[in-house]
Amino acid sequence: MTHGKTLLLSTLSGAALLAIIFFALRGPATLPETHPVPPTPAAMQTPRPAPSVTIVAAAPTAADVARWIADADGGDAGRRAAAIRALAGAPKADALPVLRRILVNGEPQVDRPLALRSLRDLALDQGDDDGAIRDAVRQAIYHGDDLAPAAEAQEVLEIIEESRMK
């Protein structure tokens, strides 16, 4: 080992030893004293369960249904989607022909899935004793041009049929 390297190692060893001695004599580090924050009165209260509220939706007016039917065929995609969703709450006789047409001829990525969900909700809420909603869903399954929507339609058909058994 050369004289320069020996001197460098000795200096580093000495510095390390001094640092160890300095920190050992200094004692443990102390943290500033903290004071607990008392809880607020709201936090001290036990949470109460929310009151049980039953929300009853008002039946749509004939004007509402007419507007939804017109908007369901409109050019504004946002209004069209909102109208298709809203038709789930319209009278079955008014909503079914529109939703059936959209399910087969509507925009495949947005309108058809919305129409399918609206038909499902319509059947679950208003029933499908005459089988007209199930027929519309079957038509989408058999005449659909894509396997994914057909699978979703099959699932909806099963949900509707299971709900009739309850």
N, C-alpha and C positions, 0 to 999 in steps of 0.2 A: 504494500500500500504506500502511496506517495505521501510526502509530508503535508501537502495541501489538503488531501482527503482526510487525513487524520485530524488536522486542525479543524476542518469543517464539521466532522462528526463530533468532536469534543465540544465545540461551540453549541451545536444543536442539542446535544445531550444535557449540557449545562442549562440551556434555556428551558428545556422541558422540565428539568428538575426544579428550577426556580418557579415555573408556572404551577407545578403540583404543590409545592410548599405554600405558595401565595394563596391558592384556592383552599387548601386544607386549613390554613390559619384563619381564613376569612369567615368560616362557619357556614351554616346552611343559609340559603337564600330565603328571605322572608317576603311574603306576599302582602300586599296591602289588605287591611282588614275590610271585610265585606259585611254588609248589613242585609239581612233578608228583607225582601219586599213583602209587606203584608198583602194577603189576597184581597181583591176587590169584593165588595158586597155581592156583586153579580156572580162571582166565581164561588162564593161560599154557599149560595143557594143550590139546593139539589135540583137538577133539571126535571122539569115536569113533562110528561108526555103531551104531545100535541092533541088538541081536542079533536074528537072524531067528527068530521064534517063530510056530509054527502053532497056532492055537487051534482045538480041536475041540470043538464044542458037543455036550453029551450029548443023546441022544435024549429027547424028553419022555416022561414016564410016562403011562399011561392015565388016571391021576387028574388030571394036569396038563391033558391034552386035554379031559377031561370038564368041568373047571372053566372052561377057556377057552370051551368051547361054551356053558355056562350063562351066563358073564359077557358073551358076545357078544350075548345077548338081554336082558341086564339093564337096569335103569333108570339106573345110575350111568354117566354118559358117559365118565368117565376110565377106569373099569374095562372098559367096553365097547370103547373104542378100544384099550386095551392087549391085550385078548383077541383082537380082530380082527387086530392086528399079530402076535401070538404064533401064531395059527393058520397062519401061513406056514411055521412049523417043525413043524407037526403032520403026521401021516400023511395023505396025499392023500385016502384013502377017508373019513377022519373030517372033514377040514376042508372039502372041496369042497362038500358039501350046504349047510353053514352059510354059507360065503362066497358061494355062488351066490344064496342067499335074501337075504342082506344087500345084495348088489350090485344087486338089483332092488327090494327093499322097504325097505332101510335108510334111515337119515337121509341126505338127499342131500348135505349140505355136508361131513360128516365121515365117516360110516360107509361110504358107497359108495366114495369114493376110497380109503379104507383097505383095503376088501375087494378092490378092483381091484389095489392094490399087492401085497397078500398073495397073490392068485391069480397075479400075475406071478412073484413070488418062489417060490411053490410050483412053478410050471411050470419055472422055471429050475433049481431045486434038485433036484426029483424027476422032472422030465420030464412030457411030456404025450403019450405014445405013443397013448393011446386017444382023444385029442382032446376029452376031457370039459372041461378047463379052457378051451380055445378055444371050445367050445360055450357055456359060461357067459358068456364075454366077448362073444361074438356076440349072445347073448340081450340083454345089457345095451345093446349098440349098437342093435339093431333095436327094442327095446321101451323104450328110455330116453326120458325126458320132457324132456331138455335137451341142447342141442347140444354144450356144453363137455364134459360127462362122456362123451358119445358119442365125441368126438374123442380124449379121453384113453384111452378103452377101445380105440379103433381103433389107437392107438399101442402100447398094451400087446399087442394081438393081433399086430401086426407084429413086436414084440420076441420074442414067444414063437415065432412062425413062423420068424424068422431064427435063433433059437437051435437049432431042430430041424435046420437045414441045416448046422450046424457039425459 
